[in-house]
Amino acid sequence: MGSPLVFRKGLDLKHEVAHVLADSYHSDLVDSIKEGGYRYTSGRLTLHLAREFGFCYGVDRAVDYAYQARKRFPNRPVYLTGEIIHNPHVNEQLRAQGLRFLSDPGESLQALTPDDVVILPAFGITIELLLDLEARGCTLVDTTCGSVLNVWKNVKRYADEGFTSVIHGKYWHEETQATASQARRSGRGHYLVVLDHREAMAACTYIREGGSRDAFVEMFEHAVSPGFDPDVHLQRVGCANQTTMLSSESLEIGEMFRSAMRDRYGEAELPSRFRAFDTICSATQDRQDAVIALLAEQPLDLMLVIGGYNSSNTYNLARICAEKLPTYHIAEPAALLSATELRHRPVGSKQETTATGWLPAGQIVVGLTSGASTPDNLVDQVIRRLESFANDRS
C-alpha cells in the first residue's frame, strides 16, 4: 500500500467555506465592542472585554480545515480522531456538518479504510495513532498547531541528546500524550509529566536527595515513560510544557528543575545536565497577559470566563482571575440562568455548581474573556444575556 495522502496546508477551499464559518462563529456585536475600545455600556451594566480573547490562529485554522475537508470530500466519510478543539459548541457544529467523531459511541478506529478521511486535531495525536492511521491508508488532514509542533521539535531534540523531557502538563490531556510520544520517538528518550508545583517539588527533591525509587514510580505511575528509572533518567533533563498551561507556573517549574540540577551537580555541569525552552504558545501568553492587564486597569465587580470545562487554557484564565475577584468559568451562554442564578465550575473543582446572587445590585462592572477555543458568537450570546439580566429584561 502506498503512502496516504496528507494535507497540512489546507485544501484550497478557504473562500468557499468562509461564509459558513462567518455565519457559525462571527459576531457583529463583538466587533463593535472592539471598535469601541473593548468597553460596552447598557443601563446599569458596564462591560470590559480583555484585549485578547477567543479563537486563536491555530484553532481558527483547525476549524477552517475541518469545514474545507467536508467540502473537498462530499461523498466520503470524514472523521475526527476526537474533539478537534475543547469547545462543545464547535464540536456539535461539526457534527451538524456531517463529520463523525471516532470517540463517539458506535465509531471504531478498526473499521477505517483507505476511503476514509481523518482530521487530526489542533493539539495533535500520538505517534502510535498516526502510524495506525497511515497503515490503514486513510487520507489525513493535519491541523496540528504550529506551537505544538514547536514543543515536539524540542522534546525530540532532548531525546536525541540524551535528555529526559520534563513536561509541565496534564498527563491525561491529548496534547501532552502526543508530546510524550514524541519524546519516545527515537526509542531511547524518556519523559516525566508534572502537573503542578507539588509534583515538580517531589521530582526536584529526588534529584537533590534521592529517596525511594518505588515511591517515586508509584507517585508518577501514569506520568512517566515505560521503564522510567529516576536514578538514571533524572540525571539529564530538558523542560517543556503543554502549550496551554499557565505560563508563569511553567517558567517557575523550569527554574525549580534548574536549581535542583545545580544543587545536585554544580554550576559547572549545568550546561550538560539541563535544558529549557519557553514553549508556551504566543496566543496563550497573549490571552493571559490581556486578562492580567484588564484586572490591573479596571475596577471590576466580577469576571466571566467562557470556554469548555476541559479547555486547559480557559481554566488557566479563570485561575488568574479568581486570585483577584469573584470569577465564574462558564461553558456556554445558557449557564447564565437568571439575574440570581448561574451555572459554573469553580477554580479547583471538578464539578459544575450553581451560584446564587452572582449579579450585584446597582451599577455593575463586569470583565469578560474567553478561551482560545471559544468563538465570538458565544461571547455575543453571553453579553446579550448578561445585559438582559442586568437591566431586568429577562
URDAUR-V822373 format. One record per pair of residues at least 12 apart in sequence whose C-alpha atoms are under 8 Angstrom apart, sorted by the first residue. I is the first residue (numbers start at 0). J is the second residue. If there is no record, write none. Layout:
# URDAUR-V822373
I;J / I;J
This chain:
# URDAUR-V822373
0;136 / 1;136 / 2;133 / 2;136 / 3;133 / 3;136 / 3;137 / 3;138 / 3;139 / 4;137 / 4;138 / 4;139 / 5;138 / 5;139 / 5;140 / 5;141 / 6;139 / 6;140 / 6;141 / 7;140 / 7;141 / 7;142 / 9;64 / 9;67 / 9;140 / 10;64 / 10;67 / 10;68 / 10;71 / 11;67 / 12;67 / 12;70 / 12;71 / 13;63 / 13;67 / 15;67 / 16;63 / 16;66 / 16;67 / 16;70 / 20;63 / 23;92 / 23;376 / 24;374 / 24;375 / 24;376 / 24;377 / 25;374 / 25;375 / 25;376 / 26;375 / 26;376 / 26;379 / 28;379 / 29;375 / 29;378 / 29;379 / 32;48 / 33;48 / 33;50 / 37;49 / 37;50 / 41;386 / 41;390 / 42;389 / 42;390 / 43;361 / 43;362 / 43;363 / 43;389 / 43;390 / 44;362 / 44;363 / 44;364 / 44;365 / 44;386 / 44;389 / 44;390 / 45;362 / 45;363 / 45;364 / 45;365 / 46;364 / 46;365 / 46;366 / 46;367 / 47;293 / 47;364 / 47;365 / 47;366 / 47;367 / 48;293 / 48;366 / 48;367 / 48;368 / 49;286 / 49;289 / 49;290 / 49;293 / 49;366 / 49;367 / 49;368 / 50;286 / 50;289 / 50;290 / 51;285 / 51;286 / 51;289 / 51;290 / 51;368 / 52;286 / 52;289 / 52;368 / 52;369 / 52;370 / 52;371 / 53;368 / 53;369 / 53;370 / 53;371 / 53;372 / 53;373 / 53;374 / 53;375 / 54;370 / 54;371 / 54;372 / 54;373 / 54;374 / 54;375 / 55;282 / 55;371 / 55;372 / 56;282 / 57;121 / 57;142 / 57;143 / 57;144 / 57;145 / 58;84 / 58;121 / 58;144 / 58;371 / 58;372 / 60;142 / 61;83 / 61;120 / 61;121 / 61;142 / 61;143 / 61;144 / 62;83 / 64;140 / 64;142 / 65;93 / 65;118 / 66;93 / 66;96 / 68;140 / 69;96 / 69;97 / 69;98 / 72;116 / 75;114 / 75;115 / 75;116 / 76;98 / 76;99 / 76;114 / 76;115 / 76;116 / 77;97 / 77;98 / 77;99 / 77;115 / 77;116 / 77;117 / 77;118 / 78;98 / 78;99 / 78;100 / 78;101 / 78;115 / 78;116 / 78;117 / 78;118 / 79;98 / 79;99 / 79;100 / 79;101 / 79;117 / 79;118 / 79;119 / 79;120 / 80;100 / 80;101 / 80;102 / 80;117 / 80;118 / 80;119 / 80;120 / 81;100 / 81;101 / 81;102 / 81;103 / 81;120 / 82;100 / 82;102 / 82;120 / 83;119 / 83;120 / 83;121 / 83;122 / 84;120 / 84;121 / 84;122 / 84;372 / 85;307 / 85;309 / 85;310 / 85;372 / 86;306 / 86;307 / 86;310 / 86;372 / 86;373 / 87;307 / 88;331 / 89;373 / 89;374 / 111;135 / 111;137 / 112;135 / 112;136 / 112;137 / 113;135 / 113;136 / 113;137 / 113;138 / 114;137 / 114;138 / 115;137 / 115;138 / 116;137 / 116;138 / 116;139 / 116;140 / 117;137 / 117;138 / 117;139 / 117;140 / 118;139 / 118;140 / 118;141 / 118;142 / 119;139 / 119;140 / 119;141 / 119;142 / 119;143 / 120;141 / 120;142 / 120;143 / 121;142 / 121;143 / 121;144 / 122;143 / 122;144 / 122;147 / 122;173 / 122;174 / 122;177 / 123;142 / 123;143 / 123;144 / 123;147 / 123;173 / 123;174 / 123;177 / 124;173 / 124;174 / 124;176 / 124;177 / 125;176 / 125;177 / 125;178 / 125;180 / 125;181 / 126;177 / 126;180 / 126;181 / 126;184 / 127;180 / 146;242 / 146;278 / 146;279 / 146;280 / 146;281 / 147;174 / 147;241 / 147;242 / 147;280 / 149;278 / 150;178 / 150;239 / 150;240 / 150;242 / 150;278 / 151;178 / 151;181 / 151;182 / 153;239 / 153;276 / 154;178 / 154;181 / 154;182 / 154;237 / 154;239 / 155;181 / 155;182 / 155;183 / 155;184 / 155;185 / 157;182 / 157;188 / 157;236 / 157;237 / 157;274 / 158;182 / 158;183 / 158;185 / 158;187 / 158;188 / 158;189 / 159;185 / 159;187 / 159;188 / 161;187 / 161;188 / 161;235 / 162;188 / 162;189 / 162;232 / 162;235 / 162;236 / 162;237 / 162;272 / 162;273 / 163;182 / 163;188 / 163;189 / 163;190 / 163;191 / 163;232 / 163;233 / 163;235 / 163;236 / 163;237 / 164;182 / 164;188 / 164;189 / 164;190 / 164;191 / 164;236 / 164;237 / 164;238 / 164;239 / 165;190 / 165;191 / 165;192 / 165;193 / 165;236 / 165;237 / 165;238 / 165;239 / 165;240 / 166;179 / 166;190 / 166;191 / 166;192 / 166;193 / 166;238 / 166;239 / 166;240 / 166;241 / 167;192 / 167;193 / 167;194 / 167;195 / 167;238 / 167;239 / 167;240 / 167;241 / 167;244 / 167;249 / 167;252 / 168;192 / 168;193 / 168;194 / 168;195 / 168;240 / 168;241 / 168;244 / 169;192 / 169;193 / 169;194 / 169;241 / 170;192 / 170;193 / 170;194 / 170;221 / 170;222 / 174;241 / 175;240 / 175;241 / 179;224 / 183;224 / 189;223 / 189;224 / 189;225 / 189;227 / 189;232 / 190;222 / 190;223 / 190;224 / 190;227 / 191;219 / 191;222 / 191;223 / 191;224 / 192;219 / 192;222 / 192;223 / 193;222 / 195;248 / 195;252 / 196;248 / 196;252 / 199;252 / 199;255 / 199;256 / 200;255 / 202;215 / 203;255 / 203;256 / 203;259 / 204;259 / 205;229 / 206;233 / 206;234 / 206;259 / 206;260 / 206;263 / 207;259 / 207;260 / 207;262 / 207;263 / 209;230 / 212;228 / 212;229 / 212;230 / 215;229 / 216;228 / 216;229 / 234;272 / 235;271 / 235;272 / 235;273 / 236;272 / 236;273 / 236;274 / 237;273 / 237;274 / 237;275 / 238;253 / 238;274 / 238;275 / 238;276 / 239;275 / 239;276 / 239;277 / 239;278 / 240;278 / 240;279 / 241;278 / 241;279 / 242;278 / 242;279 / 242;280 / 242;283 / 243;279 / 243;280 / 243;283 / 243;311 / 243;312 / 243;315 / 244;279 / 244;311 / 244;312 / 244;315 / 245;287 / 245;312 / 245;315 / 246;279 / 246;284 / 250;277 / 253;275 / 257;269 / 257;273 / 260;272 / 260;273 / 282;371 / 283;312 / 283;371 / 286;316 / 286;370 / 287;316 / 287;319 / 290;316 / 290;319 / 290;320 / 290;368 / 291;319 / 291;320 / 293;366 / 294;320 / 294;323 / 298;364 / 299;324 / 299;363 / 299;364 / 299;365 / 299;366 / 300;324 / 300;325 / 300;359 / 300;363 / 300;364 / 300;365 / 300;366 / 301;324 / 301;325 / 301;326 / 301;327 / 301;364 / 301;365 / 301;366 / 302;320 / 302;324 / 302;325 / 302;326 / 302;327 / 302;365 / 302;366 / 302;367 / 302;368 / 303;326 / 303;327 / 303;328 / 303;329 / 303;365 / 303;366 / 303;367 / 303;368 / 304;316 / 304;317 / 304;326 / 304;327 / 304;328 / 304;329 / 304;367 / 304;368 / 304;369 / 304;370 / 305;328 / 305;329 / 305;330 / 305;331 / 305;367 / 305;368 / 305;369 / 305;370 / 305;373 / 305;378 / 306;328 / 306;329 / 306;330 / 306;331 / 306;369 / 306;370 / 306;372 / 306;373 / 307;329 / 307;330 / 307;331 / 307;373 / 308;328 / 308;329 / 308;330 / 308;344 / 310;370 / 310;372 / 312;370 / 312;371 / 313;369 / 313;370 / 313;371 / 314;328 / 314;346 / 316;370 / 317;346 / 318;346 / 321;346 / 326;345 / 327;343 / 327;344 / 327;345 / 328;343 / 328;344 / 328;345 / 328;346 / 329;342 / 329;343 / 329;344 / 330;343 / 331;377 / 331;381 / 332;377 / 332;378 / 332;380 / 332;381 / 332;384 / 333;381 / 335;381 / 335;384 / 335;385 / 337;388 / 337;393 / 338;356 / 338;357 / 338;358 / 338;388 / 338;389 / 338;391 / 339;354 / 339;355 / 339;356 / 339;357 / 339;358 / 340;353 / 340;354 / 340;355 / 340;356 / 340;357 / 341;353 / 341;354 / 341;355 / 341;357 / 342;354 / 358;389
